[in-house]
Amino acid sequence: MQEAVQFKLGSWLVNERAQSNAWMFAAVLVLCTLGCALFASWLPLQVSIVTVFLFAGPHNWFELRYFLMRMPVRFGRSRNFFLTAFAGLGTLTITYASLPLLYRAALWSEEGWLTIIAIWNTLLLSWLGLLVWQRSKQKTKSNWFWVLPVALALGAFNWLTPEFFSLILIYVHPLVAMAFLDRHLRRNRPTWLRTYRSCLVLPLFVLALMIWRLSQTTSLADDNGLFWRITQHSGAELLPFVSSHLLVSVHLYLEMLHYGVWLLALPLLGPLVMGNGTRSNPYARVWDLKTVPLARHPLGFPKAVAIALGVGVVLVLMLWLGFSVNYATTRDIYFTIAMAHVMAEAPFLLRMI
């Protein structure tokens, strides 16, 4: 009887602690959301420069490590899925990186250039649709048919206005990080999932408030090359009737949330207990290859993982150096090459569904 009482008391204490931690997690989410909105609305151009300089490279490194954590040692039934993912990722990245060169060649009219953009967007949608179809064959109990009409609708919209389709991708991409956090919590903190999903109303409310308030502001001064690049990246040229202050602030707000998920939430909210029974220390174990299944497994590739992470560190340092020497040019190069990590999120997110 005494053992039963002690067991119930222990379970109650564990549940109380879990609930308390969940509320603390929610409080941090609220503070981060409000803080990002405040800085993004106050000094959007200046904060954008500092944010990209500090966090663009490191967040890519943490994404790389996270994807390595989710990479199976042997593809097995997922062989065709990963082959399609890697082949499409390489092809689309190379072609996307070549678009600025084609544009500078000035061999096409404006209509011809829009056609080229629409073709690339169509290839992207086709690749994503193929990945979804292959994943659906492994998840036979789920209904994936709705993806087909959505893909066709997006394809039609792309051919009607390819530039706006590309701009929508820029604004939607940061939200993908929240989907990763949702799946991550479901695996490692299932008792927090409901709290997290409830908190998602706040970013939407803050976003609506920012749009309402900043739509009445004057456009930002883009009298130098760097400021002009930032406003154009946010869609100022495509939406001249919208305040560039609003566009830059909204895009920066979403990017800051994106960086926060990859640099703070996902690393800190790893497994409470590792496979050997010891409690994990998130950032202290970042460099421990034993936490990466692809390196820990007897049939794994520890050297390849170590080289990949080491090269990633070198690239982050090179990016910081490039930003210090010529920020504007390095920013252009980064956002061109960074399309690779944007697309790499798709197959790994599908694997987590």
C-alpha positions in Angstrom: 0.0 0.0 0.0 2.8 2.4 0.9 4.6 1.6 -2.3 1.5 2.4 -4.3 1.1 5.7 -2.5 4.7 6.6 -3.1 4.4 5.6 -6.8 1.3 7.9 -7.2 3.0 10.7 -5.4 6.1 10.4 -7.6 3.9 10.4 -10.7 2.1 13.5 -9.5 5.4 15.3 -8.9 6.7 14.3 -12.3 3.4 15.6 -14.0 3.6 18.8 -11.9 7.2 19.4 -12.9 6.4 18.7 -16.6 3.4 21.1 -16.5 5.6 23.8 -14.8 8.3 23.4 -17.5 5.6 23.6 -20.2 4.4 26.9 -18.8 8.0 28.2 -18.6 8.5 27.1 -22.2 5.3 29.1 -23.2 6.6 32.2 -21.3 9.9 32.1 -23.2 8.0 31.7 -26.5 5.8 34.7 -25.7 8.8 36.9 -24.8 10.8 35.9 -27.8 7.8 36.5 -30.1 7.2 40.0 -28.7 10.9 40.8 -28.7 11.4 39.8 -32.3 8.4 41.9 -33.3 9.6 44.9 -31.4 13.1 45.0 -32.9 11.8 44.2 -36.4 9.4 47.1 -36.3 11.7 49.6 -34.6 14.9 49.5 -36.7 14.2 47.0 -39.5 17.1 47.7 -41.8 19.8 47.9 -39.1 18.5 44.9 -37.2 18.3 42.9 -40.5 22.0 43.6 -41.1 23.0 42.5 -37.6 20.7 39.5 -37.6 21.9 38.1 -40.9 25.6 38.8 -40.0 25.4 37.0 -36.6 22.9 34.1 -37.2 22.7 33.3 -40.9 25.7 31.0 -41.0 25.3 29.4 -37.5 21.7 28.5 -38.1 22.6 26.7 -41.3 25.2 24.7 -39.4 22.6 23.7 -36.8 20.3 22.7 -39.6 23.0 20.6 -41.1 23.6 18.8 -37.8 19.9 18.3 -37.2 19.5 16.8 -40.7 22.5 14.5 -40.0 20.7 13.4 -36.8 17.7 12.4 -38.8 19.6 10.7 -41.6 19.1 6.9 -41.5 22.2 4.7 -41.6 20.7 2.6 -44.4 18.0 3.9 -46.7 16.2 0.6 -47.0 12.6 1.2 -48.2 13.3 4.9 -48.3 16.1 4.5 -50.9 14.1 6.0 -53.8 12.8 8.8 -51.6 16.3 9.9 -50.6 17.7 9.5 -54.1 15.0 11.7 -55.4 15.6 14.2 -52.6 19.3 14.5 -53.2 19.1 14.5 -57.0 16.5 17.2 -57.0 18.3 19.2 -54.4 21.5 19.2 -56.4 19.8 20.0 -59.7 17.6 22.8 -58.4 20.4 24.4 -56.4 22.7 24.5 -59.4 20.1 25.9 -61.7 18.9 28.5 -59.1 22.5 29.7 -58.5 22.8 30.1 -62.3 19.8 32.4 -62.6 21.6 35.6 -61.6 24.2 34.9 -64.2 21.5 34.3 -66.8 19.9 37.5 -65.8 23.1 39.6 -66.2 23.6 38.1 -69.6 20.5 40.0 -70.7 19.7 37.5 -73.5 15.9 37.5 -72.8 13.1 40.0 -72.8 11.2 40.6 -69.6 8.5 38.1 -70.6 11.3 35.5 -71.4 12.8 36.0 -68.0 9.5 35.5 -66.2 9.1 32.3 -68.2 12.5 31.1 -66.9 11.5 31.8 -63.3 8.1 30.0 -63.9 9.9 27.0 -65.3 12.2 26.8 -62.2 9.3 27.2 -59.9 7.5 24.4 -61.7 10.5 22.1 -61.4 10.5 22.9 -57.6 6.8 22.0 -57.3 7.2 18.9 -59.4 10.1 17.7 -57.1 8.1 18.4 -54.0 5.1 16.6 -55.4 7.2 13.6 -56.3 8.6 13.5 -52.8 5.1 13.7 -51.3 3.9 10.9 -53.6 6.9 8.6 -52.6 6.3 9.4 -48.9 2.6 8.6 -49.2 3.4 5.1 -50.4 5.1 4.6 -47.0 2.2 6.1 -45.1 -0.6 4.1 -46.5 -3.0 4.8 -43.7 -2.9 8.6 -44.3 -4.8 10.4 -47.1 -2.4 12.4 -49.2 -4.7 12.9 -52.2 -5.4 16.5 -51.2 -1.8 17.4 -52.1 -2.5 16.9 -55.9 -5.1 19.7 -56.3 -3.0 22.0 -54.1 0.0 21.4 -56.2 -2.0 22.0 -59.4 -3.4 25.3 -58.0 0.1 26.5 -57.0 1.4 25.6 -60.4 -1.4 27.6 -62.1 -0.7 30.6 -59.8 3.0 30.3 -60.5 2.5 30.6 -64.3 0.1 33.5 -63.8 2.6 35.5 -61.7 5.9 33.7 -61.2 7.6 36.7 -59.4 4.8 36.8 -56.7 5.0 33.0 -56.3 8.8 33.4 -55.6 8.1 36.2 -53.2 5.5 34.0 -51.3 8.2 31.3 -50.9 10.5 33.9 -49.3 7.8 34.7 -46.7 6.5 31.2 -46.1 10.0 29.5 -45.7 10.6 30.8 -42.2 7.4 29.3 -41.0 8.6 25.8 -41.9 10.9 26.0 -38.8 7.8 26.0 -36.6 6.6 22.8 -38.3 10.0 21.2 -37.4 9.6 22.4 -33.8 6.1 20.9 -33.7 7.3 17.4 -34.8 10.4 17.7 -32.6 8.2 18.4 -29.5 5.9 15.5 -30.4 9.0 13.2 -30.2 10.9 14.7 -27.3 8.4 16.7 -25.2 4.9 15.3 -26.1 3.4 16.9 -22.9 4.4 20.3 -24.2 2.8 20.0 -27.7 -0.6 21.2 -26.7 0.9 24.3 -25.0 3.1 25.0 -28.0 0.2 24.8 -30.5 -1.9 27.1 -28.3 1.0 29.6 -28.3 1.0 29.7 -32.1 -2.0 32.0 -32.1 0.3 34.8 -30.7 2.7 35.0 -33.7 -0.3 35.3 -36.0 -1.9 38.0 -33.8 1.4 39.9 -33.6 1.9 39.6 -37.4 -1.6 41.0 -38.0 -0.9 43.9 -35.5 2.4 44.7 -37.3 0.7 44.8 -40.7 -2.0 47.1 -39.4 0.3 49.5 -37.7 3.2 49.5 -40.2 0.9 49.8 -43.2 0.5 53.5 -42.2 4.2 54.2 -42.1 6.3 55.8 -44.9 8.7 53.6 -46.9 12.2 53.2 -45.7 15.0 55.2 -47.2 16.9 52.9 -49.6 19.5 55.5 -50.8 22.4 53.1 -50.6 23.0 49.8 -52.2 22.7 47.7 -49.1 19.4 49.2 -47.9 18.1 48.9 -51.5 19.0 45.2 -51.6 17.2 44.5 -48.3 14.0 46.3 -49.4 14.0 44.5 -52.8 14.5 41.1 -51.2 11.4 41.8 -49.1 9.4 42.6 -52.3 9.4 46.4 -52.4 9.7 46.5 -56.2 6.8 44.1 -56.7 4.6 45.8 -54.2 5.4 49.6 -54.6 2.0 50.5 -53.1 3.0 48.8 -49.8 5.3 50.5 -47.3 8.7 49.0 -47.5 8.9 49.5 -43.7 6.0 47.0 -43.5 7.6 44.5 -45.9 11.1 44.5 -44.4 9.8 44.4 -40.8 7.4 41.4 -41.5 10.1 39.5 -43.3 12.7 40.2 -40.6 10.2 39.2 -37.9 9.6 35.8 -39.6 13.4 35.3 -40.1 14.1 36.1 -36.5 11.6 33.5 -35.4 13.2 31.1 -37.9 16.7 31.6 -36.4 15.3 31.3 -32.9 13.9 27.9 -33.6 17.1 26.5 -35.2 19.6 28.1 -32.8 17.7 27.9 -29.5 14.5 25.8 -29.4 15.6 22.7 -31.3 19.1 22.4 -29.7 17.8 23.0 -26.2 14.8 20.8 -26.5 16.6 17.6 -27.3 15.9 14.3 -25.6 15.7 14.6 -21.8 17.7 11.3 -21.4 20.1 9.8 -23.9 20.2 6.2 -24.9 22.8 5.3 -22.2 20.5 6.7 -19.5 22.4 9.9 -18.8 20.8 13.3 -19.0 21.8 15.4 -22.0 23.4 18.8 -21.9 22.3 20.4 -25.2 25.1 22.7 -26.2 27.8 20.7 -24.4 27.0 17.7 -26.6 26.8 19.6 -29.9 30.3 18.4 -30.9 29.8 14.9 -29.6 29.6 12.7 -32.7 28.2 9.9 -30.5 24.9 11.8 -30.4 24.6 11.5 -34.2 23.2 8.0 -35.1 24.9 8.1 -38.6 28.3 8.4 -36.8 27.5 6.3 -33.7 26.2 3.2 -35.5 28.7 0.4 -36.2 27.8 0.6 -39.9 27.8 4.4 -39.9 30.1 7.0 -41.3 31.8 8.9 -38.4 34.5 10.4 -40.5 32.1 11.7 -43.1 29.9 13.3 -40.4 33.0 14.9 -38.8 34.2 16.3 -42.1 30.7 17.6 -42.9 30.4 19.4 -39.6 34.0 20.7 -39.8 33.5 22.0 -43.3 30.3 23.7 -42.1 32.3 25.5 -39.4 34.8 26.7 -42.0 32.0 28.0 -44.2 30.4 29.9 -41.2 33.8 31.6 -40.5 34.2 32.4 -44.2 30.7 33.9 -44.3 31.5 36.1 -41.3 34.8 37.2 -43.0 32.9 37.9 -46.2 30.3 40.0 -44.3 33.1 42.0 -42.7 34.8 42.7 -46.0 31.9 43.3 -48.3 28.5 42.8 -46.6 26.3 43.6 -49.6 28.0 41.2 -52.0 28.3 38.4 -49.5 24.6 38.9 -48.6 23.7 38.4 -52.3 25.8 35.3 -52.6 24.5 33.9 -49.3 20.8 34.2 -50.2 21.5 32.6 -53.6 23.3 29.6 -52.2 21.0 29.4 -49.1 18.2 28.1 -51.4 19.9 24.7 -50.9 19.0 24.6 -47.2 15.5 25.9 -47.9 14.8 23.0 -50.2 16.6 20.5 -47.9 14.0 21.1 -45.2 11.3 19.6 -47.4 12.4 15.9 -47.5 13.4 15.8 -43.8 10.1 17.4 -42.7 8.2 14.9 -44.8 10.2 12.1 -43.1 9.0 13.3 -39.7 5.4 13.3 -40.7 
